[in-house]
């Protein structure tokens, strides 16, 4: 076997060759996932980047033999069966839909696209090819503390959920040049990058969806030492929003990308019988009759565990530890899904049953778009899922529909 497999993977689990992987993008997510994929036994055989120079640098850094700046050369590579996408959001939907159309499994990073119409196209492709794996890389669903929290919620530990509050504090970093992460229209900003994960997580934990949203987005850092002059950052670095869920629960989320230092995360669920809270990667709970909270799941930060997957220190500084641990667990679940079937491209759904689908990402992107609209008009906005793409020219289409003339 070409890649070294860690001792934690048994020979039984490696009884067959796992499908080959092609990756799209140069983001920190890709630089985390490639070492994890290799450790889990997946051969990563091809890499794509926007330019040939970026592709070569990525392939050199991650030890990938084949690299290119042409999308089709990765999609049509004879050894690529699974496509992992984490690049500029406006490119993700076209790559994902094309990959599914030629029989490739797809794992897509968040956000699915700059707007909900992009996510809808991915949904239509996944419905047309249901036998192919089409999942979103929302790793928080697989974080052990949050998996335990969901189990306790379903067991009735806190009763009926009334309030959900999420706080994340971190420092946004920009590259040396203006790119999609600096541009709101291209999918940049903390709402798209982190908010999409949180919106998905709230639905996963509560089994409730948003009816109405109210949000506020701010861009405090508009220029940096390298991004200045006529170019200005438009992506949000602070976001606060509220959700009214369909079973009565209320959600408040604060995403603060202005704080230097250690990443801080708190996810709180309050019900009529008690509360559960995840701080970092640890879970605490308290019943109403109890005087103090109990530690229900302890997950210490052990950088040696992360280092064992071959993730570089510079990349570890860009991805918060809870997200990284979740991605490790999700990749292991994907490995198990493929490993349970003898055919190289065959897979079973049970190991990845808790993963987010393209359908989930469409709902998330619809909520994100509603929050963005709310921030601009300063009003509560209803969340309406539309199963058809909007007309490219609604005025012309309406006129054509009203027309009485016939072409025959």
C-alpha positions as CSV (number, residue, x, y, z in Angstrom):
1,X,0.0,0.0,0.0
2,X,1.4,3.4,-1.0
3,X,0.4,5.4,2.1
4,X,1.4,4.5,5.6
5,X,-1.7,3.6,7.7
6,X,-1.7,4.3,11.5
7,X,-1.8,1.4,13.9
8,X,-5.2,2.3,15.1
9,X,-6.7,1.0,11.8
10,X,-7.0,-2.7,12.0
11,X,-6.2,-5.1,9.1
12,X,-9.9,-6.1,9.1
13,X,-10.9,-2.5,8.3
14,X,-8.3,-2.4,5.5
15,X,-9.3,-5.6,3.8
16,X,-10.0,-3.7,0.6
17,X,-8.5,-0.7,-1.1
18,X,-10.5,2.4,-0.3
19,X,-11.6,4.6,-3.2
20,X,-9.2,7.2,-4.5
21,X,-9.7,10.9,-3.6
22,X,-9.4,14.1,-5.6
23,X,-9.4,17.4,-3.8
24,X,-10.4,20.8,-5.0
25,X,-9.1,24.0,-3.3
26,X,-6.3,25.3,-1.1
27,X,-8.2,26.2,2.0
28,X,-7.2,25.2,5.5
29,X,-10.0,22.6,5.4
30,X,-8.3,20.8,2.6
31,X,-5.0,20.9,4.3
32,X,-6.6,19.3,7.4
33,X,-8.7,16.8,5.5
34,X,-5.9,15.4,3.2
35,X,-3.7,14.1,6.1
36,X,-6.8,12.7,7.9
37,X,-7.9,11.0,4.7
38,X,-4.4,9.5,4.2
39,X,-4.3,8.3,7.8
40,X,-7.7,6.6,7.4
41,X,-6.4,4.7,4.4
42,X,-7.8,6.8,1.5
43,X,-5.2,7.3,-1.4
44,X,-5.3,11.0,-2.3
45,X,-4.3,10.9,-5.9
46,X,-5.1,14.3,-7.4
47,X,-5.3,18.0,-6.5
48,X,-6.8,21.1,-8.1
49,X,-6.2,24.8,-7.5
50,X,-7.1,28.0,-9.3
51,X,-3.7,28.3,-10.9
52,X,-1.0,25.9,-11.8
53,X,1.4,27.5,-9.4
54,X,-1.0,27.1,-6.5
55,X,-1.8,23.5,-7.5
56,X,1.9,22.7,-7.5
57,X,2.5,24.3,-4.0
58,X,-0.5,22.4,-2.6
59,X,0.6,19.1,-4.1
60,X,4.1,19.6,-2.7
61,X,2.9,20.5,0.7
62,X,0.5,17.5,1.0
63,X,2.5,15.0,-1.0
64,X,0.0,14.5,-3.9
65,X,1.5,13.2,-7.1
66,X,-1.0,14.7,-9.7
67,X,-1.9,18.4,-9.7
68,X,-3.7,20.6,-12.2
69,X,-5.5,23.9,-12.7
70,X,-8.1,22.2,-14.9
71,X,-11.2,20.9,-13.1
72,X,-12.0,18.1,-15.6
73,X,-8.5,16.6,-15.3
74,X,-9.3,15.7,-11.6
75,X,-12.9,14.7,-12.3
76,X,-11.9,12.4,-15.1
77,X,-8.8,11.0,-13.4
78,X,-9.1,7.2,-13.6
79,X,-8.2,6.7,-9.9
80,X,-10.6,9.4,-8.5
81,X,-13.8,8.0,-7.1
82,X,-14.4,10.5,-4.3
83,X,-14.2,14.3,-4.7
84,X,-13.6,16.6,-1.7
85,X,-14.4,20.3,-2.4
86,X,-13.4,23.3,-0.3
87,X,-12.7,26.3,-2.6
88,X,-14.3,29.5,-3.6
89,X,-18.1,29.0,-2.8
90,X,-19.2,30.1,-6.3
91,X,-17.2,27.2,-7.8
92,X,-18.4,24.5,-5.4
93,X,-21.9,23.9,-6.8
94,X,-20.7,23.5,-10.4
95,X,-17.9,21.1,-9.4
96,X,-20.2,19.1,-7.1
97,X,-23.0,18.7,-9.7
98,X,-20.6,17.8,-12.5
99,X,-18.9,15.2,-10.2
100,X,-22.2,13.6,-9.4
101,X,-23.1,13.6,-13.0
102,X,-20.1,11.4,-13.9
103,X,-20.5,9.0,-11.0
104,X,-18.2,10.5,-8.3
105,X,-19.0,10.6,-4.6
106,X,-18.9,14.2,-3.2
107,X,-17.9,15.6,0.2
108,X,-18.4,19.4,0.1
109,X,-17.1,22.1,2.5
110,X,-19.3,24.9,3.8
111,X,-20.8,27.1,2.7
112,X,-22.3,25.2,-0.2
113,X,-22.4,28.4,-2.3
114,X,-22.7,32.2,-2.1
115,X,-26.5,31.9,-2.4
116,X,-29.3,29.4,-1.9
117,X,-29.7,28.8,-5.6
118,X,-26.3,27.3,-5.7
119,X,-27.2,24.8,-2.9
120,X,-30.5,24.0,-4.7
121,X,-28.6,22.9,-7.8
122,X,-26.5,20.5,-5.7
123,X,-29.7,19.2,-4.1
124,X,-31.2,18.4,-7.6
125,X,-28.0,16.6,-8.6
126,X,-28.0,14.5,-5.4
127,X,-31.6,13.5,-5.9
128,X,-30.9,12.5,-9.5
129,X,-28.0,10.2,-8.3
130,X,-29.2,8.9,-4.9
131,X,-26.7,5.9,-5.0
132,X,-23.8,8.3,-4.8
133,X,-22.5,9.7,-1.5
134,X,-23.2,13.5,-1.3
135,X,-22.4,15.0,2.1
136,X,-21.5,18.3,3.6
137,X,-18.4,18.6,5.9
138,X,-20.2,19.9,8.9
139,X,-17.8,18.3,11.4
140,X,-19.5,19.6,14.5
141,X,-22.2,17.0,14.1
142,X,-19.5,14.4,14.9
143,X,-17.9,16.1,17.8
144,X,-18.3,13.6,20.7
145,X,-19.6,16.2,23.2
146,X,-22.3,17.3,20.7
147,X,-23.2,13.7,19.8
148,X,-23.7,13.1,23.5
149,X,-25.7,16.3,23.9
150,X,-28.1,15.2,21.1
151,X,-28.5,11.8,22.8
152,X,-29.4,13.4,26.1
153,X,-31.9,15.7,24.4
154,X,-33.6,12.8,22.8
155,X,-33.6,10.9,26.2
156,X,-35.5,13.9,27.7
157,X,-32.7,15.2,30.0
158,X,-33.7,18.8,29.6
159,X,-37.4,18.2,28.5
160,X,-38.9,20.4,25.9
161,X,-36.3,22.8,24.4
162,X,-37.1,26.5,25.0
163,X,-33.9,28.4,24.4
164,X,-30.7,27.8,22.4
165,X,-27.8,30.2,22.7
166,X,-24.5,29.9,20.8
167,X,-21.4,32.1,21.2
168,X,-18.2,31.9,19.2
169,X,-15.2,34.2,19.7
170,X,-12.2,34.0,17.4
171,X,-9.9,36.0,15.3
172,X,-10.5,36.3,11.5
173,X,-7.4,36.1,9.4
174,X,-7.1,37.2,5.8
175,X,-4.5,36.2,3.2
176,X,-1.9,38.5,1.8
177,X,-4.1,39.3,-1.2
178,X,-7.8,40.0,-1.8
179,X,-9.7,36.8,-2.4
180,X,-13.2,35.3,-2.0
181,X,-13.0,35.4,1.8
182,X,-12.8,39.2,1.7
183,X,-15.9,39.5,-0.5
184,X,-19.5,39.1,0.8
185,X,-20.9,38.4,-2.7
186,X,-18.5,35.5,-3.2
187,X,-19.4,33.8,0.0
188,X,-16.9,35.3,2.5
189,X,-17.7,36.3,6.1
190,X,-18.3,34.7,9.4
191,X,-22.0,34.1,8.8
192,X,-21.2,31.9,5.8
193,X,-18.1,30.2,7.2
194,X,-19.2,29.7,10.8
195,X,-22.9,30.6,10.9
196,X,-23.7,27.9,8.3
197,X,-22.2,25.2,10.7
198,X,-24.2,26.6,13.6
199,X,-27.5,26.8,11.8
200,X,-27.0,23.2,10.7
201,X,-26.0,22.2,14.3
202,X,-29.1,23.8,15.8
203,X,-31.4,21.8,13.5
204,X,-29.4,18.6,14.2
205,X,-29.7,19.0,18.0
206,X,-33.3,20.3,18.3
207,X,-34.9,18.7,15.2
208,X,-36.5,22.1,14.7
209,X,-36.3,24.5,11.7
210,X,-36.4,28.2,11.5
211,X,-39.7,30.0,10.6
212,X,-38.4,33.6,11.0
213,X,-35.0,35.2,11.3
214,X,-33.6,38.5,12.4
215,X,-29.9,39.4,11.9
216,X,-27.2,42.0,12.1
217,X,-23.9,41.8,10.1
218,X,-21.0,44.2,10.5
219,X,-17.7,44.7,8.7
220,X,-15.3,46.4,11.1
221,X,-12.0,45.5,9.5
222,X,-12.3,46.9,5.9
223,X,-8.6,47.1,5.1
224,X,-5.4,45.4,6.2
225,X,-1.7,46.0,5.7
226,X,-1.9,44.0,2.4
227,X,-5.5,44.7,1.4
228,X,-5.8,48.4,0.9
229,X,-6.2,51.2,-1.6
230,X,-9.2,50.8,-3.9
231,X,-10.0,47.3,-2.7
232,X,-12.0,47.0,0.5
233,X,-13.1,44.0,2.5
234,X,-16.9,43.6,2.4
235,X,-17.3,40.3,4.2
236,X,-18.7,40.4,7.8
237,X,-16.4,39.8,10.7
238,X,-19.2,40.1,13.3
239,X,-22.6,38.6,13.2
240,X,-25.5,38.3,15.6
241,X,-28.9,36.7,14.7
242,X,-32.0,35.2,16.2
243,X,-34.2,32.4,15.0
244,X,-37.8,31.5,15.8
245,X,-38.1,27.7,15.4
246,X,-41.1,25.8,14.2
247,X,-41.8,24.1,17.6
248,X,-41.5,27.3,19.7
249,X,-37.9,27.4,20.7
250,X,-35.9,30.6,20.4
251,X,-32.2,30.8,19.2
252,X,-29.7,33.5,19.7
253,X,-26.3,33.3,18.0
254,X,-23.2,35.6,18.3
255,X,-20.2,35.1,16.0
256,X,-17.4,37.5,16.9
257,X,-14.4,37.3,14.5
258,X,-12.6,40.3,16.1
259,X,-11.2,38.6,19.2
260,X,-7.4,37.7,19.3
261,X,-6.2,34.7,21.2
262,X,-7.8,31.3,21.9
263,X,-11.0,30.1,20.2
264,X,-14.0,30.2,22.5
265,X,-17.2,28.3,21.9
266,X,-20.3,27.8,24.0
267,X,-23.5,26.0,22.9
268,X,-26.3,26.2,25.4
269,X,-29.7,24.4,25.3
270,X,-32.3,25.2,28.0
271,X,-35.5,23.1,28.5
272,X,-38.2,22.9,31.1
273,X,-36.3,20.2,33.0
274,X,-32.7,21.5,32.9
275,X,-29.9,22.6,30.7
276,X,-27.0,21.3,28.6
277,X,-23.9,23.3,27.6
278,X,-20.9,22.5,25.5
279,X,-17.9,24.7,26.3
280,X,-15.1,24.1,23.8
281,X,-15.3,20.3,23.4
282,X,-16.6,19.5,26.9
283,X,-20.2,18.9,27.9
284,X,-21.9,20.0,31.1
285,X,-25.5,19.5,32.3
286,X,-27.7,20.5,35.2
287,X,-31.2,19.4,36.1
288,X,-33.6,21.9,37.6
289,X,-33.5,20.2,41.0
290,X,-29.7,20.2,41.1
291,X,-27.6,22.9,42.8
292,X,-24.6,22.7,40.5
293,X,-23.8,21.4,37.0
294,X,-22.3,18.1,36.3
295,X,-19.4,17.3,33.9
296,X,-21.0,14.8,31.4
297,X,-18.2,14.5,28.8
298,X,-14.6,15.6,29.1
299,X,-12.6,15.9,25.9
300,X,-9.2,17.5,26.7
301,X,-7.2,19.3,24.0
302,X,-4.4,16.8,23.2
303,X,-2.3,18.1,20.4
304,X,-0.4,14.9,20.1
305,X,-3.6,13.2,18.9
306,X,-4.0,15.8,16.2
307,X,-0.3,15.6,15.3
308,X,-0.6,11.9,14.8
309,X,-2.7,12.6,11.7
310,X,0.1,14.6,10.2
311,X,-1.7,18.0,10.3
312,X,0.9,20.8,10.3
313,X,1.1,23.3,13.2
314,X,0.4,26.3,10.9
315,X,-2.8,24.7,9.7
316,X,-3.9,23.8,13.2
317,X,-3.8,27.5,14.1
318,X,-6.4,28.2,11.4
319,X,-9.0,25.5,12.3
320,X,-10.5,25.6,15.8
321,X,-9.9,22.4,17.7
322,X,-13.6,21.4,18.0
323,X,-14.0,21.7,14.3
324,X,-10.8,19.7,13.7
325,X,-11.9,16.9,16.0
326,X,-15.3,16.8,14.3
327,X,-13.7,16.5,10.9
328,X,-11.5,13.6,12.1
329,X,-14.6,11.7,13.4
330,X,-16.5,12.4,10.2
331,X,-13.7,11.1,8.0
332,X,-13.5,8.0,10.1
333,X,-17.2,7.5,9.6
334,X,-16.8,7.9,5.8
335,X,-14.0,5.3,5.9
336,X,-16.3,2.9,7.7
337,X,-19.1,3.6,5.2
338,X,-16.9,2.5,2.2
339,X,-15.1,-0.3,4.1
340,X,-18.3,-2.3,4.8
341,X,-18.8,-3.0,1.1
342,X,-16.4,-5.1,-0.9
343,X,-16.8,-3.1,-4.1
344,X,-14.4,-0.2,-4.3
345,X,-17.0,2.4,-4.9
346,X,-19.8,0.8,-2.8
347,X,-20.8,2.2,0.5
348,X,-23.5,1.9,3.2
349,X,-25.4,4.8,4.8
350,X,-25.4,3.7,8.5
351,X,-21.9,5.0,9.6
352,X,-22.6,8.5,8.1
353,X,-26.3,8.7,9.0
354,X,-25.7,11.7,11.2
355,X,-23.8,13.6,8.5
356,X,-25.4,16.7,6.8
357,X,-26.7,16.1,3.3
358,X,-27.1,18.5,0.4
359,X,-30.8,18.9,1.4
360,X,-29.6,20.1,4.8
361,X,-27.2,22.6,3.2
362,X,-30.0,24.0,1.1
363,X,-32.0,24.8,4.2
364,X,-29.0,26.3,5.9
365,X,-28.2,28.5,2.9
366,X,-31.8,29.6,2.7
367,X,-31.6,30.7,6.4
368,X,-28.2,32.4,5.8
369,X,-29.7,34.4,2.8
370,X,-32.7,35.4,5.0
371,X,-30.4,36.6,7.8
372,X,-28.4,38.7,5.2
373,X,-31.6,40.2,3.9
374,X,-32.8,40.9,7.4
375,X,-29.6,42.8,8.2
376,X,-30.1,45.0,5.2
377,X,-33.8,45.8,5.7
378,X,-33.7,45.7,9.6
379,X,-36.8,43.5,9.8
380,X,-37.8,39.9,10.7
381,X,-37.7,37.7,7.5
382,X,-39.7,34.5,6.9
383,X,-37.7,31.4,5.9
384,X,-39.3,30.0,2.7
385,X,-37.7,27.0,1.0
386,X,-38.2,27.0,-2.8
387,X,-37.7,23.9,-4.8
388,X,-37.4,25.6,-8.1
389,X,-34.7,28.0,-9.3
390,X,-35.8,31.6,-9.8
391,X,-36.4,32.8,-13.4
392,X,-33.3,34.5,-14.8
393,X,-35.5,37.3,-16.1
394,X,-38.7,37.4,-14.1
395,X,-40.2,40.4,-16.0
396,X,-39.7,38.9,-19.4
397,X,-41.0,35.5,-18.1
398,X,-44.1,37.1,-16.7
399,X,-44.7,39.0,-19.9
400,X,-44.4,35.7,-21.9
401,X,-46.8,33.9,-19.6
402,X,-49.4,36.7,-20.1
403,X,-49.0,36.7,-23.9
404,X,-51.8,35.3,-25.9
405,X,-50.0,34.7,-29.2
406,X,-49.1,31.1,-30.3
407,X,-46.0,29.9,-32.1
408,X,-48.0,27.4,-34.1
